[in-house]
Amino acid sequence: MKVQYSLFIALSLFVILITGLTADEAENVIKYRQNVMKAIGGHTGAAASIIGNKVSYKADLLDHAIALEAMTKNIPGLFPADSDIGVTAAKEEVWSKRSAFLKLSEDTKKASAAFTAAVKSKNDAKIMNSFQKLGESCKACHKDFRAKNE
């Protein structure tokens, strides 16, 4: 009985190691990733409202910039191997064209840091320019690596 149990444990661990994430783990990673991306979108939308003078929360702009910088620092980590199953807008190219995905993720990380620096400078032209570049970097990645919502 002990041998069978030990063999079962060993085989289970082997299967997990070979296949990476379990289905439940992948589902949780996908949910986490989607929540982070929604938060990025929320902060981006709030920043756009402030920059576009649609709301008078200018004192909050730095908070949004800092949050965006924090959430974009490791975008590739949100897309580990074996998290391409289930309901996700991530295209297969996230994993099959990983180097291109890593480059665009790095561009977004840098653009986000530049946006934070611009907000700290309080220079409206720099803020607008860096925010536009951040938006362009997000769009570039979504174009190639995110399925359109139908």
DSSP file (Angstrom, degrees, kcal/mol; ACC not computed):
  #  RESIDUE AA STRUCTURE BP1 BP2  ACC     N-H-->O    O-->H-N    N-H-->O    O-->H-N    TCO  KAPPA ALPHA  PHI   PSI    X-CA   Y-CA   Z-CA
    1    1 A M     >        0   0    0      0, 0.0     4,-2.4     0, 0.0     5,-0.2   0.000 360.0 360.0 360.0 -44.2    0.0    0.0    0.0
    2    2 A K  H  >  +     0   0    0      1,-0.2     4,-2.6     2,-0.2     5,-0.2   0.882 360.0  51.8 -61.8 -38.4    2.8    2.4    0.9
    3    3 A V  H  > S+     0   0    0      2,-0.2     4,-2.5     1,-0.2    -1,-0.2   0.918 110.2  48.0 -65.3 -44.0    4.6    1.7   -2.4
    4    4 A Q  H  > S+     0   0    0      2,-0.2     4,-2.5     1,-0.2    -2,-0.2   0.913 113.2  48.0 -63.5 -42.4    1.4    2.4   -4.4
    5    5 A Y  H  X S+     0   0    0     -4,-2.4     4,-2.4     2,-0.2    -2,-0.2   0.925 113.2  47.5 -64.1 -45.0    0.8    5.6   -2.5
    6    6 A S  H  X S+     0   0    0     -4,-2.6     4,-2.5     1,-0.2    -2,-0.2   0.887 112.0  50.4 -63.3 -39.8    4.4    6.7   -3.0
    7    7 A L  H  X S+     0   0    0     -4,-2.5     4,-2.8     2,-0.2    -1,-0.2   0.903 109.6  51.0 -64.9 -41.5    4.2    5.8   -6.7
    8    8 A F  H  X S+     0   0    0     -4,-2.5     4,-2.5     2,-0.2    -2,-0.2   0.925 111.7  46.9 -61.1 -46.0    1.0    7.8   -7.0
    9    9 A I  H  X S+     0   0    0     -4,-2.4     4,-2.6     2,-0.2     5,-0.2   0.929 113.2  49.0 -62.1 -46.0    2.6   10.9   -5.4
   10   10 A A  H  X S+     0   0    0     -4,-2.5     4,-2.3     1,-0.2    -2,-0.2   0.919 112.9  46.7 -61.7 -45.0    5.7   10.6   -7.6
   11   11 A L  H  X S+     0   0    0     -4,-2.8     4,-2.5     2,-0.2    -1,-0.2   0.891 111.5  52.0 -65.1 -39.0    3.6   10.2  -10.8
   12   12 A S  H  X S+     0   0    0     -4,-2.5     4,-2.2    -5,-0.2    -2,-0.2   0.930 111.4  46.2 -62.7 -45.6    1.4   13.2   -9.8
   13   13 A L  H  X S+     0   0    0     -4,-2.6     4,-2.5     1,-0.2    -1,-0.2   0.893 111.8  52.3 -63.3 -39.4    4.5   15.4   -9.2
   14   14 A F  H  X S+     0   0    0     -4,-2.3     4,-2.4    -5,-0.2    -2,-0.2   0.919 109.3  49.0 -62.6 -44.3    6.0   14.2  -12.5
   15   15 A V  H  X S+     0   0    0     -4,-2.5     4,-2.7     2,-0.2     5,-0.2   0.911 111.9  48.8 -62.8 -42.8    2.8   15.1  -14.4
   16   16 A I  H  X S+     0   0    0     -4,-2.2     4,-1.5     1,-0.2    -2,-0.2   0.914 112.3  48.5 -63.5 -42.8    2.7   18.6  -12.8
   17   17 A L  H  < S+     0   0    0     -4,-2.5    -2,-0.2     2,-0.2    -1,-0.2   0.895 115.3  44.3 -64.7 -39.8    6.4   19.2  -13.6
   18   18 A I  H  < S+     0   0    0     -4,-2.4    -2,-0.2     1,-0.2    -1,-0.2   0.920 121.3  37.1 -71.6 -44.3    6.0   18.1  -17.2
   19   19 A T  H  < S-     0   0    0     -4,-2.7     2,-0.5     1,-0.3    -1,-0.2   0.566  94.4-149.7 -88.8  -8.2    2.7   19.9  -17.9
   20   20 A G     <  +     0   0    0     -4,-1.5    -1,-0.3    -5,-0.2     2,-0.1  -0.657  65.5  30.8  79.3-122.7    3.5   23.1  -15.9
   21   21 A L  S    S-     0   0    0     -2,-0.5     2,-0.1    60,-0.4    -4,-0.0  -0.409  79.2-125.7 -73.2 143.4    0.3   24.6  -14.5
   22   22 A T     >  -     0   0    0     -2,-0.1     4,-2.8     1,-0.1     5,-0.2  -0.390  33.8-102.6 -75.2 167.2   -2.7   22.5  -13.6
   23   23 A A  H  > S+     0   0    0      1,-0.2     4,-2.3     2,-0.2     5,-0.1   0.902 124.3  49.1 -59.9 -41.9   -6.0   23.5  -15.2
   24   24 A D  H  > S+     0   0    0      2,-0.2     4,-2.1     1,-0.2    -1,-0.2   0.910 111.9  48.4 -64.6 -42.6   -7.1   25.2  -11.9
   25   25 A E  H  > S+     0   0    0      2,-0.2     4,-2.5     1,-0.2    -2,-0.2   0.919 111.4  49.9 -63.7 -43.4   -3.8   27.1  -11.6
   26   26 A A  H  X S+     0   0    0     -4,-2.8     4,-2.6     1,-0.2    -2,-0.2   0.913 109.5  51.7 -61.8 -42.2   -4.0   28.2  -15.2
   27   27 A E  H  X S+     0   0    0     -4,-2.3     4,-2.3     1,-0.2    -1,-0.2   0.905 111.1  47.5 -61.4 -41.9   -7.6   29.4  -14.6
   28   28 A N  H  X S+     0   0    0     -4,-2.1     4,-2.4     2,-0.2    -1,-0.2   0.884 111.1  50.9 -67.3 -38.9   -6.5   31.4  -11.5
   29   29 A V  H  X S+     0   0    0     -4,-2.5     4,-3.0     2,-0.2    -2,-0.2   0.918 110.3  50.1 -62.6 -43.7   -3.6   32.9  -13.4
   30   30 A I  H  X S+     0   0    0     -4,-2.6     4,-2.7     2,-0.2    -2,-0.2   0.924 111.1  48.3 -62.3 -44.9   -5.9   33.9  -16.2
   31   31 A K  H  X S+     0   0    0     -4,-2.3     4,-2.2     2,-0.2    -1,-0.2   0.919 113.5  47.7 -61.4 -43.6   -8.3   35.6  -13.8
   32   32 A Y  H  X S+     0   0    0     -4,-2.4     4,-2.5     2,-0.2    -2,-0.2   0.946 112.1  49.5 -61.1 -48.8   -5.5   37.4  -12.1
   33   33 A R  H  X S+     0   0    0     -4,-3.0     4,-2.6     1,-0.2    -2,-0.2   0.913 110.8  49.9 -57.2 -45.6   -4.1   38.5  -15.4
   34   34 A Q  H  X S+     0   0    0     -4,-2.7     4,-2.3     1,-0.2    -1,-0.2   0.889 110.5  50.1 -63.4 -39.4   -7.5   39.8  -16.5
   35   35 A N  H  X S+     0   0    0     -4,-2.2     4,-2.2     2,-0.2    -1,-0.2   0.904 111.0  48.5 -65.9 -40.7   -7.9   41.7  -13.3
   36   36 A V  H  X S+     0   0    0     -4,-2.5     4,-2.6     2,-0.2    -2,-0.2   0.931 112.2  48.8 -63.8 -44.4   -4.5   43.3  -13.6
   37   37 A M  H  X S+     0   0    0     -4,-2.6     4,-2.4     1,-0.2    -2,-0.2   0.879 110.4  51.0 -64.4 -37.0   -5.2   44.3  -17.2
   38   38 A K  H  X S+     0   0    0     -4,-2.3     4,-2.4     2,-0.2    -1,-0.2   0.893 110.1  50.4 -64.9 -38.6   -8.6   45.8  -16.2
   39   39 A A  H  X S+     0   0    0     -4,-2.2     4,-2.7     2,-0.2     5,-0.2   0.910 108.9  51.1 -65.4 -41.9   -6.8   47.8  -13.5
   40   40 A I  H  X S+     0   0    0     -4,-2.6     4,-2.5     1,-0.2    -2,-0.2   0.936 111.6  48.2 -58.8 -45.8   -4.3   49.0  -16.0
   41   41 A G  H  X S+     0   0    0     -4,-2.4     4,-2.6     2,-0.2    -2,-0.2   0.885 110.8  51.5 -61.7 -39.3   -7.2   50.1  -18.3
   42   42 A G  H  X S+     0   0    0     -4,-2.4     4,-2.5     2,-0.2    -2,-0.2   0.926 112.2  44.4 -64.5 -46.1   -8.9   51.8  -15.3
   43   43 A H  H  X S+     0   0    0     -4,-2.7     4,-2.6     2,-0.2    -2,-0.2   0.882 113.8  51.2 -66.7 -37.3   -5.9   53.8  -14.4
   44   44 A T  H  X S+     0   0    0     -4,-2.5     4,-2.5    -5,-0.2    -2,-0.2   0.927 111.6  47.3 -64.7 -44.3   -5.3   54.7  -18.0
   45   45 A G  H  X S+     0   0    0     -4,-2.6     4,-2.0     2,-0.2    -2,-0.2   0.902 112.6  48.8 -63.4 -41.9   -8.9   55.8  -18.4
   46   46 A A  H  X S+     0   0    0     -4,-2.5     4,-1.9     2,-0.2    -2,-0.2   0.924 111.8  49.2 -64.3 -43.6   -8.7   57.9  -15.2
   47   47 A A  H  X S+     0   0    0     -4,-2.6     4,-3.2     1,-0.2     5,-0.3   0.906 109.1  53.1 -61.8 -41.6   -5.4   59.5  -16.3
   48   48 A A  H  X S+     0   0    0     -4,-2.5     4,-2.5     1,-0.2     6,-0.2   0.894 107.5  51.6 -61.0 -40.0   -7.0   60.3  -19.7
   49   49 A S  H  <>S+     0   0    0     -4,-2.0     5,-2.7     2,-0.2     6,-1.2   0.884 113.8  43.9 -64.0 -38.7   -9.9   62.0  -18.0
   50   50 A I  H ><5S+     0   0    0     -4,-1.9     3,-1.6     3,-0.2    -2,-0.2   0.947 115.6  46.1 -70.4 -49.5   -7.5   64.1  -16.0
   51   51 A I  H 3<5S+     0   0    0     -4,-3.2    -2,-0.2     1,-0.3    -3,-0.2   0.863 111.9  52.3 -62.8 -36.5   -5.1   64.9  -18.8
   52   52 A G  T 3<5S-     0   0    0     -4,-2.5    -1,-0.3    -5,-0.3    -2,-0.2   0.348 112.4-121.2 -81.6   6.6   -8.1   65.8  -21.1
   53   53 A N  T < 5S+     0   0    0     -3,-1.6    -3,-0.2     2,-0.1    -2,-0.1   0.805  75.7 128.8  57.4  32.6   -9.5   68.2  -18.4
   54   54 A K  S   <S+     0   0    0     -5,-2.7     2,-0.3    -6,-0.2    -4,-0.2   0.703  75.9  24.1 -86.5 -21.4  -12.7   66.2  -18.3
   55   55 A V  S    S-     0   0    0     -6,-1.2     2,-0.2    -9,-0.1    -2,-0.1  -0.937  76.3-127.3-137.3 160.8  -12.4   66.0  -14.5
   56   56 A S  S    S+     0   0    0     -2,-0.3     3,-0.2     1,-0.2    -6,-0.1  -0.307  71.4 112.5-107.1  50.0  -10.6   68.1  -11.9
   57   57 A Y    >   +     0   0    0     -2,-0.2     3,-2.5     1,-0.2     4,-0.4  -0.201  25.9 140.9-110.0  40.4   -8.6   65.4  -10.1
   58   58 A K  G >   +     0   0    0      1,-0.3     3,-1.4     2,-0.2     4,-0.4   0.809  66.4  64.2 -55.3 -32.7   -5.2   66.6  -11.3
   59   59 A A  G 3  S+     0   0    0      1,-0.3     4,-0.3    -3,-0.2    -1,-0.3   0.706  99.5  55.3 -64.9 -18.3   -3.7   65.9   -7.8
   60   60 A D  G <> S+     0   0    0     -3,-2.5     4,-1.9     1,-0.2     3,-0.3   0.552  80.9  90.1 -89.5  -9.1   -4.5   62.2   -8.4
   61   61 A L  H <> S+     0   0    0     -3,-1.4     4,-2.5    -4,-0.4     5,-0.2   0.883  84.7  52.1 -59.9 -40.7   -2.6   61.9  -11.7
   62   62 A L  H  > S+     0   0    0     -4,-0.4     4,-2.8    -3,-0.2    -1,-0.2   0.891 106.4  54.7 -63.8 -37.7    0.7   60.9  -10.0
   63   63 A D  H  > S+     0   0    0     -4,-0.3     4,-2.2    -3,-0.3    -1,-0.2   0.915 110.4  46.0 -60.2 -42.6   -1.1   58.1   -8.1
   64   64 A H  H  X S+     0   0    0     -4,-1.9     4,-2.5     2,-0.2    -2,-0.2   0.904 112.5  50.4 -67.3 -41.0   -2.4   56.7  -11.4
   65   65 A A  H  X S+     0   0    0     -4,-2.5     4,-2.4     2,-0.2    51,-0.2   0.926 111.5  47.7 -63.0 -44.9    1.0   57.0  -13.1
   66   66 A I  H  X S+     0   0    0     -4,-2.8     4,-2.4     2,-0.2    -1,-0.2   0.904 111.8  50.4 -63.2 -41.6    2.7   55.2  -10.2
   67   67 A A  H  X S+     0   0    0     -4,-2.2     4,-2.5    -5,-0.2    -1,-0.2   0.918 110.5  49.6 -63.4 -42.8    0.0   52.5  -10.3
   68   68 A L  H  X S+     0   0    0     -4,-2.5     4,-1.5     1,-0.2    -2,-0.2   0.912 110.4  50.3 -62.5 -42.0    0.5   52.0  -14.0
   69   69 A E  H  < S+     0   0    0     -4,-2.4     4,-0.4    43,-0.2    -1,-0.2   0.918 112.0  47.8 -62.3 -42.4    4.2   51.8  -13.6
   70   70 A A  H >< S+     0   0    0     -4,-2.4     3,-0.8     1,-0.2     4,-0.2   0.906 113.6  46.8 -64.4 -41.8    3.9   49.2  -10.9
   71   71 A M  H 3< S+     0   0    0     -4,-2.5     3,-0.3     1,-0.2    -1,-0.2   0.693 113.1  48.2 -78.1 -17.9    1.4   47.1  -12.9
   72   72 A T  T >< S+     0   0    0     -4,-1.5     3,-0.8    -5,-0.2    -1,-0.2   0.397  83.0  94.2-100.5   3.6    3.4   47.1  -16.1
   73   73 A K  T <  S+     0   0    0     -3,-0.8    -1,-0.2    -4,-0.4    -2,-0.1   0.756 101.5  19.0 -70.0 -22.7    6.7   46.2  -14.6
   74   74 A N  T >>  +     0   0    0     -3,-0.3     3,-0.6    -4,-0.2     4,-0.5  -0.315  68.3 149.2-144.2  58.2    6.3   42.5  -15.3
   75   75 A I  G X4 S+     0   0    0     -3,-0.8     3,-1.9     1,-0.2     4,-0.3   0.907  75.5  58.5 -58.8 -43.3    3.7   42.0  -18.0
   76   76 A P  G >4 S+     0   0    0      0, 0.0     3,-1.8     0, 0.0    -1,-0.2   0.845  96.5  63.5 -58.0 -30.6    5.4   38.8  -19.3
   77   77 A G  G <4 S+     0   0    0     -3,-0.6    -2,-0.2     1,-0.3    -3,-0.0   0.708  93.6  62.3 -65.0 -18.8    5.0   37.3  -15.8
   78   78 A L  G << S+     0   0    0     -3,-1.9    -1,-0.3    -4,-0.5   -45,-0.2   0.562 102.0  54.2 -79.5  -8.4    1.3   37.5  -16.2
   79   79 A F  S <  S+     0   0    0     -3,-1.8    -1,-0.2    -4,-0.3     3,-0.1  -0.489  75.3 169.2-125.3  60.3    1.5   35.1  -19.2
   80   80 A P    >   -     0   0    0      0, 0.0     3,-1.5     0, 0.0    -3,-0.1  -0.246  48.5 -77.5 -69.8 163.0    3.4   32.0  -17.9
   81   81 A A  T 3  S+     0   0    0      1,-0.2   -60,-0.4     2,-0.1    14,-0.0  -0.245 118.9  26.4 -53.6 146.3    3.6   28.8  -20.0
   82   82 A D  T 3  S+     0   0    0    -62,-0.1     3,-0.3    -3,-0.1    -1,-0.2   0.602  89.5 105.1  72.1  14.6    0.5   26.8  -19.9
   83   83 A S    <   +     0   0    0     -3,-1.5    -2,-0.1     1,-0.2    -1,-0.1   0.000  51.7  93.8-108.4  29.4   -1.8   29.8  -19.2
   84   84 A D        +     0   0    0     -5,-0.0     2,-0.2     8,-0.0    -1,-0.2   0.079  66.7  90.8-104.8  21.5   -3.1   29.8  -22.7
   85   85 A I  S    S+     0   0    0     -3,-0.3   -55,-0.0     2,-0.1     0, 0.0  -0.590  70.2  23.8-108.4 172.5   -6.1   27.6  -22.0
   86   86 A G  S    S-     0   0    0     -2,-0.2     2,-0.9     1,-0.1   -59,-0.0  -0.217 112.1 -17.2  74.6-162.2   -9.6   28.6  -21.0
   87   87 A V  S    S+     0   0    0      2,-0.0     2,-0.3   -60,-0.0    -2,-0.1  -0.718  84.7 137.1 -86.2 106.4  -11.4   31.8  -21.7
   88   88 A T        -     0   0    0     -2,-0.9   -57,-0.0    -4,-0.1    -2,-0.0  -0.996  53.3-145.2-150.4 146.4   -8.7   34.4  -22.5
   89   89 A A        +     0   0    0     -2,-0.3    58,-4.1     2,-0.1     2,-0.3   0.476  68.1 115.5 -88.7  -3.1   -8.2   37.1  -25.0
   90   90 A A  B     -A  146   0A   0     56,-0.2    56,-0.2     1,-0.1    -2,-0.1  -0.517  64.8-133.5 -69.9 127.9   -4.5   36.4  -25.2
   91   91 A K    >   -     0   0    0     54,-2.3     3,-1.8    -2,-0.3     4,-0.3  -0.417  20.9-111.6 -76.7 157.8   -3.5   35.1  -28.6
   92   92 A E  T >> S+     0   0    0      1,-0.3     4,-2.1     2,-0.2     3,-1.6   0.758 111.8  76.0 -58.0 -26.2   -1.4   32.0  -29.1
   93   93 A E  H 3> S+     0   0    0      1,-0.3     4,-2.3     2,-0.2    -1,-0.3   0.707  75.5  75.9 -63.7 -20.5    1.4   34.4  -30.4
   94   94 A V  H <4 S+     0   0    0     -3,-1.8    -1,-0.3    51,-0.2    -2,-0.2   0.882 112.7  24.9 -54.8 -37.1    2.1   35.5  -26.8
   95   95 A W  H X4 S+     0   0    0     -3,-1.6     3,-0.8    -4,-0.3    -2,-0.2   0.804 124.6  48.9 -98.5 -35.9    3.8   32.2  -26.4
   96   96 A S  H 3< S+     0   0    0     -4,-2.1    -3,-0.2     1,-0.3    -2,-0.2   0.764 121.7  34.8 -80.0 -23.6    4.8   31.3  -29.9
   97   97 A K  T 3X S+     0   0    0     -4,-2.3     4,-2.0    -5,-0.2     3,-0.5  -0.395  77.7 151.3-120.9  52.7    6.4   34.7  -30.7
   98   98 A R  H <>  +     0   0    0     -3,-0.8     4,-3.1     1,-0.2     5,-0.2   0.841  64.7  55.9 -58.6 -40.9    7.7   35.3  -27.2
   99   99 A S  H  > S+     0   0    0      1,-0.2     4,-2.0     2,-0.2    -1,-0.2   0.900 109.6  46.8 -63.8 -38.6   10.6   37.5  -28.1
  100  100 A A  H  > S+     0   0    0     -3,-0.5     4,-2.3     2,-0.2    -1,-0.2   0.904 113.3  49.5 -66.6 -40.6    8.4   40.0  -29.9
  101  101 A F  H  X S+     0   0    0     -4,-2.0     4,-2.4    -8,-0.3    -2,-0.2   0.912 110.2  50.7 -63.2 -43.1    6.0   39.9  -26.9
  102  102 A L  H  X S+     0   0    0     -4,-3.1     4,-2.3     2,-0.2    -1,-0.2   0.896 109.5  51.2 -62.3 -40.3    8.8   40.5  -24.5
  103  103 A K  H  X S+     0   0    0     -4,-2.0     4,-2.2    -5,-0.2    -2,-0.2   0.939 112.2  44.9 -63.4 -47.6   10.0   43.5  -26.6
  104  104 A L  H  X S+     0   0    0     -4,-2.3     4,-2.0     1,-0.2    -1,-0.2   0.868 112.2  52.7 -66.7 -35.4    6.6   45.2  -26.6
  105  105 A S  H  X S+     0   0    0     -4,-2.4     4,-2.3     2,-0.2    -1,-0.2   0.905 109.4  49.2 -64.1 -41.2    6.1   44.5  -22.9
  106  106 A E  H  X S+     0   0    0     -4,-2.3     4,-2.5     2,-0.2    -2,-0.2   0.886 107.8  54.6 -64.9 -39.2    9.5   46.1  -22.2
  107  107 A D  H  X S+     0   0    0     -4,-2.2     4,-2.5     1,-0.2    -1,-0.2   0.910 109.7  47.3 -59.4 -42.5    8.4   49.1  -24.4
  108  108 A T  H  X S+     0   0    0     -4,-2.0     4,-2.4     2,-0.2    -2,-0.2   0.904 109.9  52.7 -67.0 -41.7    5.3   49.5  -22.3
  109  109 A K  H  X S+     0   0    0     -4,-2.3     4,-2.0     2,-0.2    -2,-0.2   0.931 113.2  43.9 -58.1 -46.4    7.3   49.2  -19.0
  110  110 A K  H  X S+     0   0    0     -4,-2.5     4,-2.4     1,-0.2    -2,-0.2   0.897 112.7  51.7 -66.8 -41.2    9.6   52.0  -20.2
  111  111 A A  H  X S+     0   0    0     -4,-2.5     4,-2.0     1,-0.2    23,-0.2   0.870 109.3  50.8 -64.4 -36.5    6.8   54.2  -21.5
  112  112 A S  H  X S+     0   0    0     -4,-2.4     4,-2.2     2,-0.2   -43,-0.2   0.909 110.0  48.7 -67.1 -42.8    5.0   53.8  -18.1
  113  113 A A  H  X S+     0   0    0     -4,-2.0     4,-2.2     1,-0.2    -2,-0.2   0.890 111.0  51.3 -63.9 -38.9    8.1   54.9  -16.2
  114  114 A A  H  X S+     0   0    0     -4,-2.4     4,-2.4     2,-0.2    -1,-0.2   0.873 107.7  53.0 -65.6 -37.0    8.5   57.8  -18.6
  115  115 A F  H  X S+     0   0    0     -4,-2.0     4,-2.6    15,-0.2    -2,-0.2   0.929 108.5  49.5 -63.5 -45.1    4.9   58.8  -17.9
  116  116 A T  H  X S+     0   0    0     -4,-2.2     4,-2.3   -51,-0.2    -2,-0.2   0.929 111.7  49.0 -58.8 -45.5    5.5   58.8  -14.2
  117  117 A A  H  X S+     0   0    0     -4,-2.2     4,-1.5     1,-0.2    -1,-0.2   0.894 110.8  50.6 -61.9 -40.0    8.6   60.9  -14.6
  118  118 A A  H  X>S+     0   0    0     -4,-2.4     5,-0.9     2,-0.2     4,-0.9   0.910 109.2  50.1 -65.1 -42.2    6.7   63.4  -16.8
  119  119 A V  H ><5S+     0   0    0     -4,-2.6     3,-0.8     1,-0.2    -2,-0.2   0.913 109.6  51.7 -62.6 -41.3    3.9   63.7  -14.2
  120  120 A K  H 3<5S+     0   0    0     -4,-2.3    -1,-0.2     1,-0.2    -2,-0.2   0.830 105.1  56.7 -63.6 -30.7    6.5   64.4  -11.6
  121  121 A S  H 3<5S-     0   0    0     -4,-1.5    -1,-0.2    -5,-0.2    -2,-0.2   0.718  97.1-143.5 -72.3 -20.1    8.0   67.1  -13.8
  122  122 A K  T <<5 +     0   0    0     -4,-0.9     2,-0.8    -3,-0.8    -3,-0.1   0.696  51.0 142.4  61.3  22.1    4.6   68.8  -13.9
  123  123 A N     >< -     0   0    0     -5,-0.9     4,-2.6     1,-0.2    -1,-0.2  -0.842  42.6-155.8 -94.5 111.4    5.3   69.8  -17.5
  124  124 A D  H  > S+     0   0    0     -2,-0.8     4,-2.6     1,-0.2     5,-0.2   0.853  91.5  51.8 -59.1 -38.4    2.0   69.5  -19.4
  125  125 A A  H  > S+     0   0    0      2,-0.2     4,-2.5     1,-0.2    -1,-0.2   0.917 112.2  46.0 -65.6 -42.5    3.7   69.0  -22.8
  126  126 A K  H  > S+     0   0    0      2,-0.2     4,-2.8     1,-0.2     5,-0.3   0.896 112.2  52.1 -65.5 -40.0    5.8   66.1  -21.4
  127  127 A I  H  X S+     0   0    0     -4,-2.6     4,-2.3    -9,-0.3    -2,-0.2   0.953 112.4  44.4 -61.1 -49.7    2.8   64.6  -19.7
  128  128 A M  H  X S+     0   0    0     -4,-2.6     4,-2.3     2,-0.2    -2,-0.2   0.932 115.5  47.6 -61.6 -47.1    0.8   64.6  -22.8
  129  129 A N  H  X S+     0   0    0     -4,-2.5     4,-2.1     1,-0.2    -2,-0.2   0.928 114.5  45.0 -61.6 -47.2    3.6   63.3  -25.0
  130  130 A S  H  X S+     0   0    0     -4,-2.8     4,-2.2     1,-0.2   -15,-0.2   0.858 111.9  52.6 -68.8 -33.7    4.5   60.5  -22.6
  131  131 A F  H  X S+     0   0    0     -4,-2.3     4,-2.4    -5,-0.3    -1,-0.2   0.904 108.9  50.0 -67.2 -40.4    0.9   59.5  -22.1
  132  132 A Q  H  X S+     0   0    0     -4,-2.3     4,-2.4     2,-0.2    -2,-0.2   0.910 110.9  49.6 -62.7 -41.7    0.4   59.3  -25.8
  133  133 A K  H  X S+     0   0    0     -4,-2.1     4,-2.1     2,-0.2    -2,-0.2   0.882 109.4  51.9 -65.4 -37.5    3.5   57.1  -26.1
  134  134 A L  H  X S+     0   0    0     -4,-2.2     4,-2.1   -23,-0.2    -2,-0.2   0.937 110.5  48.2 -62.7 -45.9    2.2   54.9  -23.3
  135  135 A G  H  X S+     0   0    0     -4,-2.4     4,-2.5     1,-0.2    -2,-0.2   0.894 110.5  51.5 -60.9 -40.8   -1.1   54.4  -25.1
  136  136 A E  H  X S+     0   0    0     -4,-2.4     4,-2.4     1,-0.2    -1,-0.2   0.881 108.4  51.4 -63.8 -38.5    0.7   53.6  -28.4
  137  137 A S  H  X S+     0   0    0     -4,-2.1     4,-1.6     2,-0.2    -1,-0.2   0.892 110.8  48.1 -68.0 -37.6    2.8   51.0  -26.6
  138  138 A C  H  X S+     0   0    0     -4,-2.1     4,-2.5     1,-0.2    -2,-0.2   0.938 112.6  48.6 -64.6 -46.3   -0.3   49.4  -25.2
  139  139 A K  H  X S+     0   0    0     -4,-2.5     4,-2.6     1,-0.2    -2,-0.2   0.880 107.0  56.3 -62.1 -39.0   -2.0   49.4  -28.6
  140  140 A A  H  X S+     0   0    0     -4,-2.4     4,-1.2     1,-0.2    -1,-0.2   0.908 111.3  43.1 -61.1 -41.7    1.0   47.9  -30.3
  141  141 A C  H  X S+     0   0    0     -4,-1.6     4,-2.5     1,-0.2     5,-0.3   0.924 113.9  50.2 -70.6 -44.0    1.0   44.9  -28.0
  142  142 A H  H  X S+     0   0    0     -4,-2.5     4,-1.8     1,-0.2    -2,-0.2   0.874 104.3  60.7 -61.9 -36.5   -2.8   44.5  -28.1
  143  143 A K  H  < S+     0   0    0     -4,-2.6    -1,-0.2     1,-0.2    -2,-0.2   0.906 119.2  24.7 -57.1 -44.3   -2.7   44.6  -31.9
  144  144 A D  H  < S+     0   0    0     -4,-1.2    -1,-0.2    -3,-0.2    -2,-0.2   0.717 133.5  31.3 -94.8 -23.3   -0.5   41.5  -32.2
  145  145 A F  H  < S+     0   0    0     -4,-2.5   -54,-2.3    -5,-0.2     2,-0.5   0.396 101.6  71.7-125.1   3.3   -1.2   39.6  -29.0
  146  146 A R  B  < S-A   90   0A   0     -4,-1.8   -56,-0.2    -5,-0.3     2,-0.1  -0.983  71.2-130.5-127.0 128.2   -4.8   40.2  -27.9
  147  147 A A        -     0   0    0    -58,-4.1     2,-0.2    -2,-0.5    -3,-0.1  -0.462  33.0-109.5 -70.6 142.3   -7.8   38.9  -29.6
  148  148 A K        -     0   0    0     -2,-0.1     2,-0.4     1,-0.1    -1,-0.1  -0.472  31.7-109.1 -72.3 142.9  -10.5   41.4  -30.4
  149  149 A N              0   0    0     -2,-0.2    -1,-0.1     1,-0.1   -60,-0.0  -0.593 360.0 360.0 -71.1 127.9  -13.7   41.2  -28.3
  150  150 A E              0   0    0     -2,-0.4    -1,-0.1    -3,-0.0    -2,-0.0   0.441 360.0 360.0 -88.2 360.0  -16.5   40.0  -30.6
